[in-house]
Amino acid sequence: MSNQKRKQSYNPPRGIRLITVENRPSPYLVQWILENKRRFKAFKTIADQINFAKSLATNVKEIGTDALRLDVKESRQWKAFKAELGADVAISDVLACWRKYGVKRERLPLDKAVEQYMAAKKAEGIAASTLLHYQSPYGKLIQNFGDRPIDAISRNEINQYLSSIDGAGWTIRTHTVRVRSLFNWLKKNQLIADSPCEGLKPVKVIEEEVKVLSVDDAKKLFEKNVNEPPELLGRMALEAFAGLRYSSAAKIEPSDISLEERGVSLPALKIKTRRRQYIDGLPENMWLWIERSNPSAWTMTERQYLDAKSKAFVRADVPHPRNCLRHSFASYHVAANRDVSKTAVILCHSSPKMLWGHYKGRATEQDGKAYFQIKPITSGQV
């Protein structure tokens, strides 16, 4: 190899050399080093050699040594692509258009999309009792849009649908949260390019007062169901006199209850916070109902308990507001003990702050003490 004098002068930066090799069709070479190996590209004219060297040097300066990885086929395809686009079209615009329209996907219908989402939530460990609350919002969503492809549902249609929901503020808020979660999950998993719920905020809801059973109604609830399977009253006692949520009371197993230590274990998968808890210091009447129900014989499934509990309220002709047993426990426990922190610990709250706003002052001390005197008297009578 030998260097040749050039009609136009160009001194490439370090790492790139211009070389001339006599007696070959393309004698003008550009040499560079990549991964300790010499690489070459040959040209028929000095002008082409210098133009390539300048372009290579510029690319190395802008993007680093990746510019030295020469792929002839890819280079030709790239040049043909740029020529087809034209000089006035930005690559970023092409990329944005490709991301939105260019990927060929099977058009997933809404009902199948909901199935996939629910299966994913179940695989994440979401409790079956919690997933039951998803059924109403998604059932109504499917009823409204049918088997429409998910990528054909617009933001405007989602807004109109949510505006048409007949219900209280919490109902609309719940539907909004569920619909937004669904479409955001679909986007995250690349099943749609854009979510029609992007930036959609649930309606603000003015907190309603929690619903608490009267002492007479609570007593009536247990009296009228005393001849039902003891397990029913045992699980209801966990809600009414220990403040457990339905979702936890329905999943408690005999091994979670310690009659000797007077404590209840709440494994992570059986509690809303997903953090293992152990509660003790519970009212004595709760343990009397638990002992009567013989937890070692408990066999009810979550679904069976939900059905039996609903019928228990109907049988007793007692109102059944949402979470009323837990709310009743919190209200009466605060009233009877005048110790919000103690109640917060039993409810597994990280702070007693919420209890002050929701439960303090909703019952008298007298009613609080009376509530925790609801006990079984004999095996056949309350």
C-alpha positions, 0 to 999 in steps of 0.5 A: 500500500502507498499514499497518493497525493490528492487533488484536494487536501483532507487530514482525517482525525486520529483513527481514520486513514486514507490509503491508495493501493495501485493496480486495482479497480477501486484504489482509494481506501478508507481505513479504521480500527474496530475491536482491534481489527482493521476495517476498509472501504474502497472507492474508485475516486479520491472525491468519494474516498474523502467524502466517506472519510468526512462522513465517518468522522462526523458520525463518530463525533456525534454517536461514538464508535458505533458509527464504525460498524459498517453493514453494506446491506443495511447502508443500502437499505437506509439510503433507499429509505431516506431517498423514498422519504424525501429530504423534508421528512423528519425521521422522528415523524416517521417513527411516531407514525410507525409506533401508532399505526405501523405495528400489525396487531390482531385487533383484540375485542374488549371482552377478551381484553378484560379476560386477560387483565383479570387473569393477570390480576389473579396471577399477581395475587389479588384476592378472589374477593377483591376481584369480585368487585371488578366484575360490576364495572367491567361487566357494564363496560362490556355491556356498553361497548360489546366486542368492539376492538380495544383500539377502536374505543375513543377518549370521547366515547369513554367520557360519554360512557362514564357520564352515563353511569347512574349511581352515586359519586363513589360508584362513578369514581370506582368505574373510572378507576377500573376503566382507567386501570384496564386501558393503562395496563393494555398500553403497558403490555403493548396491546394498544398504542395509546390509552383513551384514559390517559390523564383521566381523573376520577370524580371527586367524592364528598365523604359520606358518613359511615353506616353503623348498626345500632346495638339492637340491630347488631344483637338481633343479627346474632340472635336471629342466626343462632341456629345457623352453622356456628361457623357463620357467626364465628366469621361474622364475629371476626368482622363485628367484634375484631374489625376484620374486613369481609375479605379477611374474615372470609379467608381466615383458617383455623391455624390463623386463630390462637384460642390460647394466646387470644390472638389472630394472625393475618397473613399478607395474602389475607389482608388488604395492606398485603403486610402480615399482621397479628392482632390481640387485645380483642374484646372477650365477647369475640372469643366467646363467639369464636369458641362457640363456632369451633374454628377447627371445623370451619370449611366454608369457602369465601363464596359460601360465607358471602352468601350465608352472610347476606342471607343472615342480614335478610333473616334478621331483617337488619340493614346491610350497608357496605362494611357495616360490621367493621364500621360498627366495631370501630365506632363502638370500640372508640366509644367504649375505650376512649383510646383511638390508638388502641382501635387503630392497632386492631384495625391495622391502621398505620395511624389513628388520624383517620379514626378521628374523622370517621368514627369518634363521636358516632356512639356513646360510651354506654352503647359502646360497652353494650355492643361488646356485651353481645354474647352467646348465652347457651348453645341454642340461645343468645 
